Amino acid sequence: MAVSSNLGVGGQPAPSPRPQLKPWYFRLGYQIFIGIALGIALGFIAPKIAVPMKVLGDIFLNLIKTIVAPLVFLNVVLGIAAAGDLKSVGRIGFRALIYFEVVSTIILVISMVIANFSGVGSNLHLVSDAAQAASANATYSKTASMSFSQFLLSMFPHSFFGAFADGALLQILVISILFGAALLALKPEQRKGAEAALNGMSECFFKLTDIIMKLAPIGAFGSIAFAIGNSGMAAILSLGYLLLVMYITLALMIVVVMGVIMRIYGFNIFLFLRYFKDEIVLLFATASSESALPRLIEKLQRLGCTKQSVGLVLPTGYAFNLDGTAVYMSLCVLFLANAYGIDLTMEHQLGILALMLLTSKGAATVSGGTFIVFAATVTASGVLPVEGLPLLLGINRLTSQAVCICNAMGNAVATMVVSKISGEFYPAAMRQEYSQALGRSETAAI
């Protein structure tokens, strides 16, 4: 169901009349569920027909990706404009970065502990082969580790439109911040006209989002049909324990770690997750964090976060705060070590942990996402067998579905918390939105 993005003064969500609820089969969440069910059925019944359905999922993701870059740019720029001065921007941004680093470190440490005690990969008893290692090194040579200076250089685009064409989120953030600063430097009459034009473009892109989201059930059907038809249950059975541990760990991170953080700041994680249930289903179906970004921007503003806090924290989090990626990397590092009988000392693990704190921040700047960043980490570590990477590639689709949910929800939680800390949050708007969306009886206590 389409969500309006109309806001009041200061970015506070303005009350707006809601249409009558449509029958369940007209609601996006149920339609996506039906698409998933049909995709699973086709994948098992007729895998040869299911595999070509991948094109439907790819079309949907491509459409989503076309609006992510301009939406991030417009929301960051308008967020800076709404803040009114660079001091306010710096205040929110600094708090967001501190939050990202602290939470990412906590999640990495907990994940490494779980990986050590779970013994993932210990039953495989694989042997590293020199020929396979050479082949894998050639295949993944493009993921060779990035120096700090190269990482810094990658943040700055060669041209304004080049960053948008490449979908380089960190570069788009840099451009957006500079453009927002330039907007604040304009004379009041010039700034007013520029802001009006940017707001009009933002509204147009949100309407485009509503149109594209109508194709989400078809995209979900195609993506799931391909995943099941291509690998069936073989990948799940061969690496089932790793998947089980990863899914449980990701769930714990969301419900326990993020739940405790939200409780400290007066939020309820279960109401929060119920409110975003449609987005969670979409994330699971598409295995792409970008698929839910446009709707997260809209719905977080409805929950009481100001336009400037959402525009600054959420896109930055997509580049710097990848909690699900941190869990994936921790578990898969120990999986490879155990599978090949490599005894990682505590010193090795702490070194790899420090490496992951850097490489996980670059996931949004590397084409291919979480798996490619993990491959870069394995290559850079110098102690893990790179020939084991194709083994994990076989279940990449299944792991990505859960990882992207944790990434997206982690950034949504971060936006709520940083907004509250920065005084950019309206509790009354949250209570009203929860009451209308989830029912008054279930939200009376908030």
C-alpha positions in Angstrom: 0.0 0.0 0.0 1.4 3.4 -0.9 2.7 5.6 1.9 2.5 9.3 1.7 5.7 11.3 2.4 4.0 14.7 3.3 5.7 16.3 6.3 5.0 19.2 8.5 7.2 22.0 9.8 10.7 20.9 10.9 10.3 17.5 9.2 7.6 16.4 11.7 5.1 14.0 10.0 1.8 15.7 9.3 -1.4 13.9 10.1 -3.0 12.7 7.0 -6.3 10.8 6.3 -5.9 7.1 5.7 -7.9 5.3 3.0 -10.1 2.4 4.0 -8.2 -0.9 4.4 -8.3 -3.0 1.2 -9.0 -6.7 1.2 -6.0 -8.8 2.2 -5.2 -9.9 -1.3 -4.7 -6.3 -2.4 -2.0 -5.7 0.3 1.6 -5.8 -0.8 2.9 -8.1 1.9 0.4 -10.8 1.1 1.0 -10.4 -2.6 4.7 -10.9 -2.1 4.1 -14.0 0.1 2.0 -15.5 -2.7 4.8 -14.7 -5.2 7.3 -16.5 -2.9 5.0 -19.5 -2.5 4.5 -19.8 -6.3 8.2 -19.4 -6.9 9.1 -22.2 -4.4 6.5 -24.5 -5.9 7.7 -23.9 -9.5 11.4 -24.3 -8.4 10.7 -27.8 -7.0 8.1 -29.0 -9.6 9.8 -27.7 -12.8 13.3 -26.4 -12.1 14.2 -26.1 -15.8 11.3 -23.6 -16.2 12.1 -21.9 -12.9 15.7 -21.0 -13.6 14.9 -18.6 -16.5 12.5 -16.8 -14.1 15.6 -15.1 -12.7 15.1 -12.3 -15.3 11.9 -11.2 -13.5 13.8 -10.7 -10.2 16.6 -9.0 -12.0 14.3 -6.6 -13.7 12.7 -5.6 -10.4 16.0 -5.1 -8.7 17.3 -3.0 -11.6 14.3 -0.8 -11.4 14.8 -0.4 -7.6 18.5 0.4 -8.2 17.6 3.2 -10.6 15.8 5.1 -7.9 18.1 4.4 -4.9 20.9 6.8 -6.0 18.7 9.8 -6.6 16.6 9.1 -3.5 19.7 9.0 -1.3 21.0 12.2 -2.9 17.8 14.1 -2.6 17.1 12.9 1.0 20.7 13.8 2.2 20.6 17.2 0.6 17.1 18.0 1.9 18.1 16.6 5.3 21.0 19.1 5.4 18.7 21.9 4.2 16.1 21.1 6.9 18.9 21.1 9.5 19.5 24.7 8.6 23.2 24.8 9.3 26.3 22.6 9.0 26.7 22.5 12.8 23.5 20.6 13.2 24.5 18.3 10.3 27.8 17.6 12.0 26.1 16.9 15.3 23.8 14.3 13.9 26.5 12.8 11.6 29.0 12.5 14.4 26.6 10.7 16.7 25.5 8.4 13.9 29.2 7.4 13.1 29.9 6.7 16.8 26.8 4.6 17.0 27.7 2.6 13.9 31.2 1.8 15.1 30.2 0.8 18.6 27.3 -1.4 17.5 29.3 -3.0 14.6 32.1 -3.9 17.0 29.7 -5.4 19.6 28.0 -7.5 16.9 31.4 -8.7 15.4 32.7 -9.8 18.8 29.4 -11.6 19.7 29.4 -13.3 16.2 33.0 -14.4 16.6 32.2 -16.0 20.0 29.2 -17.8 18.6 31.3 -19.0 15.6 33.9 -20.4 17.9 31.5 -22.3 20.1 29.2 -23.5 17.3 32.0 -25.3 15.4 30.6 -24.4 11.9 32.4 -26.3 9.2 34.3 -28.7 11.5 32.7 -31.8 10.0 33.8 -31.2 6.4 37.5 -32.1 6.7 38.4 -30.5 3.4 42.0 -30.5 2.1 43.5 -27.4 0.5 44.7 -28.2 -3.0 47.4 -26.2 -4.7 45.8 -26.3 -8.1 42.4 -25.3 -6.7 44.0 -22.5 -4.7 45.7 -21.1 -7.8 42.4 -21.2 -9.7 40.5 -19.6 -6.9 43.1 -16.9 -6.5 42.8 -16.1 -10.2 39.0 -16.0 -10.0 38.9 -13.7 -7.0 42.0 -11.6 -7.7 39.7 -8.6 -8.3 38.9 -8.7 -4.6 42.4 -8.1 -3.5 42.6 -6.0 -0.3 42.3 -2.3 -0.5 44.8 0.0 1.2 43.5 2.8 3.4 44.6 5.4 0.9 42.8 3.5 -1.9 39.7 3.3 0.3 39.8 7.0 0.9 40.3 7.7 -2.8 37.3 5.4 -3.7 35.0 7.8 -1.7 35.5 10.6 -4.2 34.0 10.3 -7.7 35.7 11.3 -11.0 32.6 13.1 -12.1 29.2 14.2 -10.7 27.1 11.8 -12.8 29.8 9.0 -12.7 28.9 8.2 -9.1 25.2 7.8 -10.0 26.0 5.7 -13.0 28.2 3.3 -11.0 25.8 3.2 -8.0 28.7 4.0 -5.7 26.9 4.9 -2.4 29.8 6.4 -0.6 30.6 8.7 -3.5 26.9 9.7 -3.7 27.0 10.5 0.0 30.1 12.7 -0.4 28.5 14.5 -3.4 25.2 14.9 -1.4 27.0 16.5 1.7 28.9 18.9 -0.5 25.8 19.8 -2.5 23.9 20.3 0.7 26.6 22.6 2.1 26.5 24.6 -1.2 22.7 24.9 -0.8 23.0 26.3 2.7 25.5 28.9 1.3 23.0 30.3 -1.2 21.1 33.5 -0.5 17.7 33.0 1.1 15.6 33.7 -2.0 17.9 31.4 -4.1 17.8 28.7 -1.5 14.0 28.7 -1.3 13.7 28.1 -5.0 16.3 25.4 -5.1 14.7 23.6 -2.1 11.2 23.8 -3.7 12.6 22.2 -6.9 14.4 19.4 -4.9 11.3 18.7 -2.8 9.3 18.4 -6.0 11.8 15.9 -7.4 11.8 13.9 -4.2 8.0 13.7 -4.2 8.1 12.5 -7.8 10.7 9.8 -7.0 8.5 8.6 -4.1 5.6 8.3 -6.6 7.8 6.4 -8.9 8.7 4.1 -6.0 5.0 3.3 -5.5 4.7 2.3 -9.1 7.8 0.1 -9.1 6.7 -1.6 -5.8 3.6 -2.9 -7.5 6.0 -5.2 -9.4 7.5 -6.6 -6.1 5.4 -9.8 -6.1 6.5 -10.6 -9.7 10.1 -9.9 -8.7 9.9 -12.0 -5.6 8.4 -14.9 -7.7 11.2 -14.8 -10.2 14.0 -14.5 -7.6 12.8 -17.4 -5.4 11.9 -19.6 -8.4 15.5 -19.2 -9.7 17.1 -19.9 -6.3 15.1 -23.1 -5.7 15.3 -24.3 -9.3 19.0 -23.7 -9.6 20.2 -25.4 -6.4 17.2 -27.2 -5.0 17.9 -28.6 -1.5 21.5 -29.7 -2.2 23.1 -26.5 -1.0 20.8 -26.3 2.1 21.7 -29.9 3.1 25.4 -29.6 2.5 25.8 -26.4 4.4 22.6 -26.5 6.5 24.3 -26.2 9.8 26.1 -23.0 8.8 22.8 -21.6 7.5 21.0 -22.6 10.8 23.6 -21.0 13.0 23.7 -17.8 10.8 19.9 -17.4 10.8 19.7 -17.9 14.6 22.6 -15.5 15.1 21.1 -12.8 12.9 17.7 -13.2 14.7 19.5 -12.8 18.0 21.2 -9.6 16.8 17.9 -8.1 15.8 15.7 -9.2 18.7 18.3 -9.2 21.5 21.1 -6.7 20.7 18.9 -4.2 18.8 16.0 -4.9 21.1 18.1 -3.9 24.2 19.3 -0.8 22.4 15.7 0.2 21.5 14.5 -0.5 25.0 17.2 1.7 26.5 15.8 4.6 24.4 12.1 3.8 25.0 11.2 1.8 21.9 9.7 -1.6 21.4 11.5 -3.9 19.0 8.5 -6.2 18.4 6.1 -3.3 17.5 8.9 -1.9 15.3 9.4 -5.2 13.4 5.6 -5.7 13.0 5.4 -2.2 11.5 8.1 -3.1 8.9 6.8 -6.6 8.2 6.1 -5.9 4.5 9.6 -4.6 4.0 11.1 -7.6 5.8 9.2 -10.0 3.4 10.4 -8.0 0.5 14.0 -8.1 1.7 13.8 -11.9 2.2 12.4 -12.3 -1.3 14.8 -10.1 -3.2 18.0 -10.6 -1.0 18.8 -7.0 -1.6 18.9 -4.3 1.1 18.3 -1.6 -1.6 14.9 -3.0 -2.3 13.5 -1.6 0.9 15.4 1.7 1.2 12.7 3.9 -0.5 10.0 2.6 1.8 12.2 2.8 4.9 12.8 6.5 4.2 9.1 7.2 4.0 8.0 5.1 7.0 10.7 6.2 9.4 9.5 9.8 8.8 6.0 8.6 9.6 7.3 7.1 12.8 8.4 10.5 14.0 12.0 10.8 12.8 12.6 14.2 11.2 13.4 14.6 7.6 17.0 15.7 8.3 17.7 12.8 10.6 16.4 10.2 8.2 18.1 11.9 5.2 21.5 11.9 7.1 21.5 8.7 9.1 19.8 6.0 7.0 21.8 6.5 3.7 25.1 6.8 5.8 24.1 3.6 7.6 23.7 1.7 4.3 27.4 2.5 3.6 28.9 2.3 7.1 26.6 0.2 9.3 26.2 -3.3 7.9 25.4 -5.4 11.0 24.2 -8.5 9.0 27.4 -8.4 6.9 29.4 -8.4 10.1 27.6 -11.6 11.3 28.1 -13.2 7.9 31.8 -12.5 7.8 32.5 -13.7 11.4 30.7 -17.0 10.9 32.2 -17.7 7.4 35.7 -17.0 8.5 35.5 -19.7 11.2 33.6 -21.9 8.8 36.5 -21.9 6.3 39.1 -22.3 9.0 37.3 -25.3 10.5 36.5 -26.9 7.1 40.2 -26.9 6.1 41.5 -27.7 9.6 43.2 -24.3 10.1 43.8 -23.5 13.8 43.2 -19.8 14.1 44.8 -18.5 17.3 43.2 -15.6 19.3 45.8 -13.3 17.8 44.8 -14.3 14.3 41.1 -13.9 15.1 41.7 -10.4 16.6 43.6 -9.4 13.5 40.9 -10.7 11.2 38.3 -8.9 13.4 40.2 -5.6 13.0 40.3 -6.3 9.2 36.6 -6.9 9.0 35.9 -3.7 10.9 37.4 -1.9 7.8 36.3 -4.1 5.0 32.7 -4.4 6.1 32.5 -0.6 5.9 33.4 -0.8 2.2 30.6 -3.3 1.3 28.5 -0.6 -0.4 31.4 0.5 -2.6 32.3 -2.9 -3.9 30.3 -4.4 -6.8 28.9 -7.7 -5.8 28.0 -6.9 -2.2 28.7 -9.0 0.9 30.2 -12.0 -0.7 32.8 -10.0 -2.7 33.7 -8.1 0.4 34.1 -11.3 2.3 36.3 -12.7 -0.5 38.5 -9.6 -0.2 38.8 -10.2 3.6 39.8 -13.8 3.0 42.4 -12.8 0.4 43.8 -10.1 2.7 44.0 -12.3 5.8 46.7 -14.5 4.2 45.8 -17.5 6.4 42.4 -18.6 5.0 42.1 -20.9 1.9 40.6 -18.9 -0.9 39.6 -22.1 -2.7 36.8 -22.5 -0.2 35.0 -19.4 -1.5 33.1 -21.2 -4.3 31.6 -23.4 -1.5 30.1 -20.4 0.2 29.1 -18.9 -3.2 26.7 -21.9 -3.6 24.6 -20.7 -0.7 25.1 -17.0 -1.2 21.5 -16.5 -2.2 20.2 -18.2 1.0 22.6 -16.2 3.3 21.9 -12.9 1.5 18.2 -13.2 2.3 18.8 -13.0 6.0 21.9 -10.8 6.0 20.0 -8.0 4.1 17.2 -8.1 6.6 19.6 -7.5 9.5 21.4 -4.8 7.5 18.2 -2.9 6.7 16.6 -3.3 10.2 19.9 -2.4 11.8 20.0 0.9 9.9 16.3 1.6 10.7 17.0 1.1 14.4 20.1 3.3 14.1 17.9 6.1 12.6 15.4 5.9 15.4 18.0 5.9 18.1 20.2 8.7 16.7 17.1 10.8 16.0 16.0 10.3 19.6 19.5 11.2 20.9 19.7 14.3 18.7 16.3 15.6 19.6 15.0 15.0 16.1 12.2 12.6 17.1 8.5 13.1 17.8 7.1 10.4 20.1 3.5 11.5 19.5 3.8 10.8 15.8 5.2 7.3 16.6 2.2 6.6 18.9 -0.3 7.8 16.3 1.4 5.8 13.5 1.6 2.6 15.5 -2.0 3.0 16.6 -3.3 3.5 13.0 -1.1 0.8 11.5 -1.1 -1.9 14.2 -4.3 -1.2 16.2 -4.9 0.9 19.2 -5.4 -2.0 21.7 -1.9 -3.5 20.9 -0.1 -0.1 21.2 -1.8 1.4 24.2 1.3 0.8 26.4 3.7 2.8 24.3 
